Amino acid sequence: MGGVIKLGRINTAGAYCDTWGDISRDATGGILSCQSGVWTTAGKKTGNYVDLGGHIYSYSGTNTSDSTLLINVWGGASTVNKSVNKDGVDGACVNTWALYATVNGFTVAAAADNNPTWAKNGFISFSVPANSNYSIVSDPNPTSGCSPGAFNVVGYR
């Protein structure tokens, strides 16, 4: 048959291989390639979540992997407990929130609500390419002295 490659040998993902660049298959017919001496599943792999912790004001990280990292951030509410009057409206710093993100110096996400009259939190999500740096800042209503904010970060790869 023309145009077909038939891979006769079955290997297992994660097992040792001695010829880098070789192509094989697993028991279900999935494609494997020999990378750095290990049989590696080709194509889409299942992902997992990584808790990157809770932070106040800022967090910086680096995606050192060879795949894109999806970052989810929620919170951003002020940690300052004081009353404020913004545009003639009485409220509290803890009701304001802000989240900003950069990747390699480019702003990729920005969201905020400086209305101090009712409690709220925010959410942003952004992708970080392989071998890229990223930063997250929570600086709610800084002109009223409401900074810094607190937030949580989860990554998905």
N, C-alpha and C positions, 0 to 999 in steps of 0.2 A: 504494500500500500504506500502510495506517495504522500508526503506531507505529515507523516506521523513518526514520532519518536517513541520507541517502546523501551521502557526502563524495566529490565528483568529482575534486578536485585532489589530487595526490600531492606531498608534501614530504619533506624529509630531516631527521632529528634532528640538531641541532647547527648547521643552516643559519640564516641571518638571516631574521627575520619582522618585519613593520612594524606589525601591529595586535595589541597585547597582548590576550590573552584569546581569540583566534581558535582554532578547532578544525580539525584536518586529519587526514590519515592518511598512513602511509608505504606503500612498495611492497607490503608484506605484509598491509596492512590494519590495522596497529597504530595506535592513537590517538596523535596529537600535539597539544600545546597550545603557543601562543605565550606564552612567559614571558620577560620582560625582553629582548625582541627576539631570542629564540632558540627554534627549534622544539625542544620537550622531550618525550621519551617519557613517556606517562602510564602509571600503574600501577607494578607491580613492576619494578625495575631490577636488573640483575646487580650483585652486590656485589664488594668486594675487601678483602683483608687489609692492615693497616698495622702495621708493626713500631714499637711505641712505646718500645722499648728495655729495657735491664736497669737495675734500680734497687736502691739500698740504703736501707732503712727506709721511705721514703715516695715517692709520686708523685701529683701532682695535675694534672688536665686539665680542659678545657672542650669540650663538644660544641657547636661553633658552627654545625653544619649544620642543615638543616630535616628531618632524618630521624634515627631511633634509631641509636645506636652500641652494638654489642655488644662488651664488654670481656672478654678471657680472660687470666687471670693464673696463672702457675705458679711453683713454687719456694717461697720463704718461709723457707728454712732459715737458721739462725743463722750469722752470719759470725764469731762468737766461738769461738776454739779453746781451750776449757778444760774440765776435768773438773767434773762436778757430781754431787751426791747429792740426788736428788729422792725424797722419801717412802721413804728407806732404800734406794734403788736407785742404784748407781753408773752413770755414763754420761758423755756429752759434750754440750755445748751444740750442736755442729754436727748432732746428731741430732734437734733440735727444730725446729718450724716453726710459723708463724702468718701468716694473711692476712686482712685486714679491708678492707671497702670501704664508702664512703658516697657517696650521690648527693644533692646539695642538702641536706646535713646529716643525711640519714636513713641508718641502717645498712641496707645491702641484701645484704651477704654477710659471713660470718664463719666461719672454720674454723681449727683449730689442733690440734697434737699436741705436748704438752710432755713426753712420755715420752722420756728421754734415752738409752735403751738400744739403739736401732737407728736407722740412717739412714733418712730419708724426706723427701719433699717434698709440697707440697699443690697444690690447684687450686681456683680460684673463677671464676665467670663471672657477669656481670650486665649489664643493659641501662641505657643512659644516654639519657634522652629528649632531643629537640632543645633546644638552648640551655640545657643544664644543666651544672653543675660536678660533678666527681667526684674522690675521693681514695682511694688505696690505701695501707695501712700494713702492714708486716711487723715485728711486735714479739714474737718467740718467747720464752717463758719469762722474762719480765722480772724476776720475783722472784729468779731465780738468776743474773741478770746476763748472760743470753744474747742480749739485744737488741743490735744490729739484725739483721734478716734481709735476704736478697737475693732478688729476684724478677724475672721477665720479664713484659712486657705486650704483647699483640697486640690490635688493634681490628679489627672487621669492620663495614663499612657497606654 
